[in-house]
């Protein structure tokens, strides 16, 4: 699977970013009947945007954001995998590639708020949970992190 895909950093405000917004909307927002707030999107300018593309078709397969929390910590956000590619390993590939990216940029830890349906996915990828379940956008979440 991973031999057919590659991940790169894309720039905020580009056509590639707009394409990623569409994927994020379809996977993360539309099922919750939520729209994006342009102000919230504008605050993503200082984050790393990691996109995963199919090598031969150049189609966007998956996307996530790494937001700097400190010089050592990133927060993983807005992880979205094309619905047709979910449960194929592309999400794990994207997460592993983002961890490599983080290490290359001298970060030591990634934190995230995992939706209740994604906790097992993150555990499988080496993330540990802490604290108790909390609500975010009307869904149960759990704080998780991984030391790189």
C-alpha positions in Angstrom: 0.0 0.0 0.0 2.6 2.6 1.1 4.6 2.0 -2.1 1.7 3.5 -4.1 1.6 6.7 -2.0 3.8 9.6 -0.9 3.3 12.4 1.7 4.4 16.0 1.4 3.9 19.2 3.2 1.5 21.5 1.3 1.2 25.3 1.8 -1.6 27.1 3.4 -3.9 28.9 1.0 -2.9 27.0 -2.1 -5.2 24.9 -4.4 -3.8 21.8 -2.7 -4.9 23.2 0.7 -8.4 23.9 -0.8 -8.5 20.3 -2.0 -7.6 19.1 1.6 -10.3 21.4 3.0 -12.9 19.5 0.8 -11.7 16.2 2.1 -11.7 17.4 5.7 -15.3 18.7 5.2 -16.5 15.4 3.7 -14.9 13.2 6.3 -15.0 15.3 9.5 -17.6 18.0 9.2 -20.4 16.9 6.9 -21.3 13.8 9.1 -21.7 16.2 12.0 -23.7 18.7 10.0 -21.0 21.3 10.6 -19.5 24.0 8.4 -16.0 25.4 8.5 -15.6 28.8 10.2 -13.4 30.9 7.9 -11.8 32.5 11.0 -10.8 29.1 12.3 -9.3 28.2 9.0 -7.3 31.4 8.9 -5.6 30.4 12.2 -4.0 27.4 10.4 -1.5 29.5 8.6 1.3 28.6 11.0 0.7 24.9 11.0 2.3 22.1 9.0 -0.2 20.6 6.5 0.7 17.0 5.5 -1.0 15.5 2.5 -0.8 12.0 1.1 -1.2 11.4 -2.6 -1.4 8.4 -4.9 1.8 8.2 -7.0 0.2 7.4 -10.3 -3.1 9.3 -10.2 -1.9 12.2 -8.0 -5.3 12.0 -6.1 -5.4 13.2 -2.5 -5.8 10.2 -0.3 -5.4 11.6 3.2 -4.5 14.7 5.1 -3.6 16.0 8.6 -2.4 19.1 10.4 0.5 19.4 12.8 0.2 22.5 14.9 3.1 23.6 17.0 2.3 23.8 20.7 5.9 24.5 21.7 9.4 24.0 20.3 9.1 20.3 21.3 5.5 19.4 20.9 3.1 19.3 18.0 -0.7 18.8 18.1 -2.0 16.5 15.4 -5.4 17.7 14.1 -8.0 17.2 11.4 -6.8 13.7 10.3 -8.9 12.8 7.3 -8.7 9.7 5.0 -10.7 9.4 1.8 -13.7 7.2 2.8 -12.8 4.7 0.0 -9.3 4.2 1.5 -10.2 3.9 5.1 -9.0 0.6 6.7 -6.4 0.1 4.0 -3.4 1.3 6.0 -3.2 4.7 4.4 -4.0 6.4 7.7 -1.2 4.6 9.5 1.1 5.5 6.6 0.2 9.2 6.9 0.7 9.2 10.7 4.1 7.5 10.3 5.1 10.0 7.7 4.0 12.9 9.9 6.0 11.5 12.8 9.1 11.3 10.5 8.4 14.9 9.5 8.1 15.9 13.1 11.4 14.2 14.1 13.2 15.9 11.1 12.0 19.2 12.5 13.3 18.4 16.0 9.9 17.9 17.7 9.9 15.3 20.5 6.2 14.6 21.0 2.9 14.6 19.2 -0.4 15.1 21.1 -3.9 14.8 19.8 -7.6 14.6 20.8 -8.8 11.3 19.4 -12.5 10.8 18.6 -13.9 7.8 20.4 -14.1 5.9 17.1 -10.3 6.5 16.5 -8.8 5.6 19.8 -8.0 2.0 18.8 -6.4 3.3 15.6 -4.0 5.6 17.5 -3.2 2.9 20.1 -2.3 0.6 17.2 0.1 3.4 16.1 1.8 3.7 19.4 -0.2 6.5 21.0 -1.1 6.4 24.7 -4.2 7.8 26.3 -4.4 9.8 29.5 -7.1 11.6 31.4 -10.8 10.9 30.9 -13.2 11.2 28.1 -14.3 14.7 27.2 -16.7 16.3 24.7 -15.5 18.2 21.6 -17.8 19.2 18.7 -20.4 17.0 20.4 -18.4 13.8 20.3 -16.5 11.9 23.0 -12.7 12.4 22.7 -9.7 11.2 24.6 -6.3 13.0 25.0 -3.5 10.9 23.5 0.2 11.4 22.9 3.3 9.8 21.6 7.0 10.5 22.4 9.0 10.4 19.2 
